[in-house]
């Protein structure tokens, strides 16, 4: 098998853009390694190769072992890596951003730091989830109250549609099997959606921690983005799976959700929604493969890097290069 040193690091131009990637791939009871620019999954039945540039999020389930070389490759490709336990999902690591521009990250920080713009983004998120309502003028408390009522209505609607008995949302962290079948399906769907949202957020270079609805957690913005698609995708899929059979709820929910994400082009939609939320006044952001470093000057202007600004060339008036 080839070593890491024999292969050059992937460049942004070699990588599949986020919106075109596979939403997530789930592996369990295998050894994850690297062969050239693919990760390999080896078990008793043989070895499969997965081109790393096509992965959005890699979910590692029980019985998996991953090598240092595989993690290095996943990091280069900007793939999110999530360890998945039988009793729930825990985030352990994520890849580097696919974007080389800090434009979205800076826009996120500016909107997060100002209380008015932070509330404006929260209202915009509500509008994306429930386009039939106008949240203009609503306070945060009013937004949370309306969101809670809409989610409860969504649970009741899909319970009636599928015939699945519904006695309320019950989730006990660390005890996945304690809930009934539909609650297990909802939890499994939600956790997979968090993995997908985490992959897109980090791939775009945004901060997972700077949320506009959620706050105080290292994945606040990830939770914000995942919730945009809860009533549209996550909850309907969970009720559909629970209505079919109560056996193997976790694996069946993951497979059904993966199919629905592909059918709805969710990754592409997620990328567009994040850009629209953070840069509503811009038609586009800097290209993902732009590798440009500038220095911050007064009044917000950007100065060329690689120059020494302590002295000027006496003939041209330009700064002397380092």
C-alpha positions in Angstrom: 0.0 0.0 0.0 1.3 3.5 -0.8 2.5 5.8 1.8 1.3 9.4 2.4 4.6 10.8 1.3 4.2 9.4 -2.2 1.1 11.4 -2.9 0.7 15.2 -3.1 -1.9 16.9 -0.9 -5.2 17.6 -2.7 -5.8 21.1 -4.0 -9.2 22.8 -3.9 -9.4 22.4 -7.7 -9.1 18.7 -7.4 -11.9 18.4 -4.8 -15.6 17.9 -5.5 -17.5 20.9 -4.3 -19.7 20.4 -1.3 -23.0 20.5 -3.0 -22.1 17.6 -5.3 -20.8 15.2 -2.6 -22.4 12.2 -1.1 -24.2 13.4 2.0 -22.8 10.8 4.4 -21.4 7.3 4.5 -21.8 5.0 7.5 -19.2 2.3 8.3 -19.1 -0.2 11.1 -17.0 -3.1 12.2 -14.1 -2.5 9.8 -10.7 -0.9 9.6 -10.6 2.4 7.7 -7.3 3.0 6.0 -5.9 4.9 2.9 -4.9 3.8 -0.6 -3.8 6.8 -2.7 -6.6 9.3 -2.7 -9.3 6.9 -1.5 -10.2 5.7 2.0 -10.6 1.9 2.3 -12.9 0.0 4.5 -11.7 -3.6 5.2 -13.6 -6.3 7.0 -13.9 -10.1 6.8 -15.7 -9.8 3.4 -13.0 -7.8 1.7 -12.0 -4.2 1.0 -14.0 -1.4 -0.6 -12.5 1.9 -1.9 -14.3 5.2 -1.4 -12.9 8.3 -3.3 -12.4 10.7 -0.5 -13.3 13.8 -2.5 -16.8 12.6 -2.8 -17.5 12.3 0.9 -19.4 14.9 2.8 -19.5 13.2 6.2 -18.0 9.9 7.3 -19.9 8.3 10.2 -17.9 5.7 12.0 -20.0 3.2 13.9 -19.3 0.5 16.5 -16.2 -1.7 15.9 -14.4 0.7 13.6 -10.7 1.5 13.7 -9.2 4.3 11.6 -5.6 4.9 10.8 -3.6 8.1 11.0 -3.1 8.1 7.2 -6.9 7.9 6.6 -7.5 10.8 9.0 -4.9 12.9 7.3 -6.5 12.2 3.9 -10.0 13.0 5.2 -8.7 16.2 6.7 -7.2 17.3 3.3 -10.4 16.6 1.5 -12.5 18.6 4.0 -14.7 15.6 5.0 -16.4 15.7 8.4 -15.7 12.7 10.5 -18.2 11.6 13.2 -17.9 8.7 15.6 -21.3 7.1 16.0 -22.1 5.0 19.1 -25.0 2.6 19.5 -26.3 4.9 22.3 -26.1 8.1 20.3 -23.8 10.2 18.2 -20.7 12.1 19.4 -18.6 14.5 17.3 -14.9 13.8 17.5 -13.2 15.5 14.6 -13.9 17.4 11.3 -11.8 18.1 8.2 -10.3 21.4 7.1 -12.5 23.8 5.1 -12.7 23.4 1.4 -13.0 27.2 1.0 -9.7 29.2 0.9 -11.6 32.4 1.4 -12.5 33.8 4.8 -15.4 35.8 3.4 -18.2 33.7 4.8 -16.5 33.3 8.2 -16.0 37.0 8.5 -19.6 37.7 7.5 -20.8 35.2 10.1 -18.7 36.8 12.8 -19.9 40.3 12.0 -23.6 39.3 12.0 -23.1 37.2 15.1 -21.4 40.0 17.1 -24.2 42.6 16.5 -27.4 41.8 18.4 -29.7 43.3 15.7 -28.1 41.5 12.8 -28.0 38.3 14.9 -31.7 38.5 15.5 -32.2 39.3 11.8 -30.5 36.1 10.8 -32.6 34.1 13.3 -35.7 35.6 11.7 -34.4 34.7 8.2 -33.8 31.1 9.4 -37.4 30.9 10.7 -38.6 32.2 7.3 -36.7 29.5 5.5 -38.3 26.8 7.7 -41.8 28.2 7.5 -42.2 30.4 4.4 -45.9 30.8 5.0 -45.2 33.0 8.0 -43.6 36.5 8.3 -41.4 36.7 11.4 -40.6 40.4 10.9 -40.8 42.2 14.2 -40.9 39.0 16.4 -38.7 38.9 19.5 -36.5 35.9 20.2 -39.0 34.6 22.7 -41.8 34.8 20.2 -39.7 33.1 17.5 -38.9 30.2 19.9 -42.6 29.9 20.9 -43.8 29.8 17.3 -41.1 27.3 16.3 -42.0 25.0 19.2 -45.7 25.1 18.1 -44.9 24.4 14.5 -42.7 21.4 15.4 -45.4 20.0 17.6 -47.9 20.4 14.8 -45.4 18.6 12.5 -45.2 15.6 14.8 -49.0 15.4 15.0 -49.4 15.8 11.3 -47.1 12.9 10.4 -48.4 10.7 13.1 -51.8 11.1 11.6 -50.5 10.6 8.1 -48.6 7.3 8.9 -50.8 6.0 11.7 -47.9 5.8 14.1 -49.0 6.4 17.8 -47.5 9.6 19.1 -47.1 10.3 22.8 -44.6 13.2 22.6 -40.9 13.7 21.9 -38.8 11.7 24.4 -35.0 11.6 24.1 -32.6 10.6 26.9 -29.0 11.4 26.1 -26.8 8.3 26.2 -29.8 5.9 26.2 -31.0 5.6 22.6 -33.0 2.4 23.1 -35.2 3.8 25.9 -37.5 5.6 23.5 -40.2 4.0 21.3 -39.6 3.2 17.7 -40.6 6.6 16.3 -38.6 8.5 18.9 -35.5 6.4 18.0 -36.1 7.1 14.4 -36.3 10.9 15.0 -33.1 10.8 17.1 -31.3 8.8 14.4 -32.5 11.2 11.7 -31.5 14.3 13.7 -28.0 13.0 14.5 -27.4 12.2 10.8 -28.6 15.7 9.8 -26.1 17.1 12.3 -23.4 15.2 10.6 -24.4 16.6 7.2 -24.8 20.1 8.5 -21.4 19.9 10.2 -19.8 18.8 7.0 -21.2 21.7 5.0 -20.5 24.3 7.7 -16.8 23.3 8.0 -16.4 22.9 4.2 -17.5 26.5 3.7 -15.1 27.8 6.3 -17.8 28.9 8.8 -17.5 28.6 12.5 -19.5 25.7 13.9 -19.8 27.6 17.3 -21.3 30.9 16.3 -25.0 30.2 16.2 -27.9 32.6 15.7 -30.6 30.6 17.4 -28.6 28.1 19.4 -25.8 29.5 21.7 -23.1 28.4 24.1 -22.1 25.1 22.4 -19.2 24.3 20.1 -21.7 23.2 17.4 -24.3 26.0 17.8 -24.3 27.0 14.1 -24.4 23.3 13.1 -27.6 22.9 15.1 -29.0 26.0 13.5 -28.5 24.7 10.0 -29.6 21.2 10.7 -32.9 22.5 12.2 -33.7 24.3 8.9 -34.6 20.9 7.4 -36.1 19.1 10.5 -39.8 19.5 9.6 -39.2 19.2 5.8 -37.0 16.1 5.8 -35.9 14.6 9.1 -39.3 14.2 10.8 -41.2 12.9 7.8 -38.5 10.3 7.1 -38.5 9.2 10.8 -42.3 8.6 10.8 -42.1 6.7 7.5 -39.5 4.4 8.8 -41.3 3.8 12.1 -44.5 3.1 10.2 -42.9 0.3 8.2 -41.4 -1.7 11.0 -40.0 -1.3 14.5 -36.9 -3.5 13.9 -33.4 -2.1 13.0 -34.7 1.5 13.4 -31.2 3.1 13.3 -29.8 1.6 10.1 -33.1 1.8 8.3 -33.5 5.5 9.2 -30.0 6.3 8.0 -30.6 4.6 4.6 -33.9 6.3 4.1 -32.6 9.7 5.1 -29.6 9.3 2.8 -31.9 8.5 -0.1 -34.1 11.6 0.7 -31.1 13.8 1.0 -30.0 12.7 -2.5 -33.5 13.1 -4.0 -33.9 16.7 -2.6 -30.3 17.8 -3.4 -30.0 18.9 0.2 -26.3 19.5 0.2 -26.6 22.0 -2.6 -29.6 23.6 -0.9 -27.7 23.8 2.4 -24.7 25.6 0.8 -27.1 28.1 -0.9 -29.0 28.7 2.3 -25.9 29.4 4.4 -24.6 31.9 1.8 -28.0 33.6 1.6 -28.2 33.9 5.4 -24.7 35.3 5.9 -24.3 37.4 2.7 -27.9 38.3 1.7 -26.7 41.4 -0.2 -24.1 39.5 -2.3 -24.9 37.5 -5.4 -21.9 35.3 -4.8 -18.9 34.8 -2.6 -15.2 34.5 -3.4 -14.3 31.4 -5.3 -13.7 28.4 -3.1 -10.3 27.8 -4.7 -9.1 31.4 -4.2 -5.9 31.2 -2.2 -5.3 34.9 -1.4 -3.8 36.4 1.8 -4.1 40.1 2.5 -3.2 42.4 5.4 -5.9 44.4 7.2 -5.5 48.2 6.8 -7.4 51.2 8.2 -11.0 51.8 7.1 -11.4 48.2 6.2 -9.1 48.1 3.1 -7.0 45.1 2.3 -3.3 45.5 1.7 -1.1 43.1 -0.3 0.8 40.6 1.9 4.5 39.8 1.5 5.6 43.4 1.9 7.3 45.2 4.7 5.4 48.4 5.5 8.0 49.9 7.7 9.7 51.6 4.7 8.8 52.7 1.2 10.8 52.4 -2.0 12.1 56.0 -2.7 11.6 55.6 -6.4 8.1 54.0 -6.6 6.6 54.8 -3.2 5.7 51.2 -2.7 6.5 49.1 0.3 9.7 47.1 0.2 9.3 43.3 -0.2 10.4 41.1 2.7 
